[in-house]
């Protein structure tokens, strides 16, 4: 009689540290002046009220401060012309500025942890296209081995950080020797649109530029990455959209998004999937994508979270705005510096309307 073989030990993937970077130009106040002057007089009080309540103090851009974000752009500034720059001109800046910002995030990570022996590179970005891709440019400039396996996650929007971390987790669980460098890099400010539409200007009010990098491996440390989940909310595909136009990527962010998120989160089955069946009260670490104050309010209210639960996310929104995929990584970076997390949830929303997330906890 043969005895049953012991079950194989499950490999745990760990997120060790996060390096972050943002450009030098704070354009938020200047954008408010520019946009406020474009809104029709009857809509101006609404814009000013929403801007004041946005919970954002600074947003950073790779473009100089007056590059389209002031009431009157400086002569020669990127957005000063009429018509505004075409998509080709915007992508030319992306090709130069995105690798530089991504590399700054990697250097910030290198200051925290040894990065030798990288076997895989996962890069997420939805605000630009270039070929060879951002992954190849970064790999070459970092001097990574040509044998490094690369994955480029494009145009998935704000939840792409979850997809990148989930992919890194799968890689490590399939090959415990893997050392996966994950980068999220977004230059949202390249897509300022020439419009006087109130909803569009309020959407643009949210977005800034930023990059984050992390290392995921099977060596214990930082946050252990847990079970991922994904869901697409029904009849919501028109609520968040990016449209490629001749003048950049036009973002549509419906004011209905917070309400639809709230509706989803009060559903018992959906909430159970988000919390791995433990319930919101059992979660002591909430890394929620700072897509906007109203989105954070919807999550907090729907799950009956205490006011301090989303402090890290609100701090990132205040200091950086919404940096698309990089935003969640900035929030996790703050949480790594805070108290240990016994049971955490990383959660982000994006086009679809889709929700993506995964569990995490502090390593022993």
C-alpha positions, 0 to 999 in steps of 0.5 A: 500500500502506497502512502499519498505524496505530500502536497507541493509547497505553494510558492508565495510571491513578494513585493519587496519595495517600491520606487516612485518618481514624478516630473518636476513641473506642478501644473495643477493650479495653472490648469485650474486657471486655464480650464476655469476660463474655458467653461461657459459662464453658467458652468463656471461655479460648478467647475470651481466648486468641483475643483475645490472639492477634488482633494488635489493640491498638486499634479505633475507634468513632463511639460513645462508649467506653462505648456497649455496649463495656464490661462495664456500659454507662453509663446512656443509652449507645447499646447500654445498653438492653434490647433493644438499638437497632433498625436504624432507630436505627443507620442514623440514626447512620450518616446523621450520622456516616458523612459526617463521617468521610468528609469528614475523610478527604477533608480529610486527602487535600486536605492532600497533593494538590490536589483541584480539578476532580473529575469523578467520585466513587466511594464504597464503604460496606457498614455503612449505608444512607441516601438521598440516598446517602453519595455525594450527601451528600459531594458536596454538602458538598464543593461538587462540581459537580452534574455530577459523575458518582457511583458508590455501591458498597454491601454488597460488604464488605471487598473493596469498596476493590478494586472502587472502585479498579478502577472508578476505573481503568476511568473514567480509562482511558476518559477520560484527563481524568477526576479520580476521588475515591474514598472508602471509609467504614465504621462497623462498630461500629454493628452490635454484636449482643446475643449470647453466641455465641463465634464471633460475638463473635470476629468482632465482635472484629475490626471497627472504624470508619474512612474513607479517600479517594484521587484517581485520574487519568492524571497520573503519580504515586503508584502506577500501577494495573495489571490487576485480577482477581476470583474466587469460591471454589466452595462457600464462599458461607456462610462470610462473611455479613451479615444485615440484622436488626431490630437491625442487620447481623449478621456471620457470619465462619466460622473456616473462612475462613483455611483456604479462602483458603489452599487457593485460594492454593496452586492454581497457576492462582489464584496466577498470576492474583493475581500476573499470572503472575509468581509470588509471589517477583517481588512486592515490594509486598503490600497485603493486606486485614487481615481478621484475623491468621489471614487474613494468616497464611494468605496469608503461609504459602500464598505462602511470603512473607517475614515482612516482606512483610505488615508494613503490613497487620499494622500496620493491623490492630494500630492499627485492626482490620478496617474493612471496605472502608477497611482496604486503603486504610489499608494502601496509604497506609502503603505509599505512604510506604515504599520504591518498589514495582516490582511490587505486588499489592493483594488482599482477600477478602469475602462470596462467598467472593470474592477481588478484587485488582489490580496496582500499582507506584510511578510513575517 
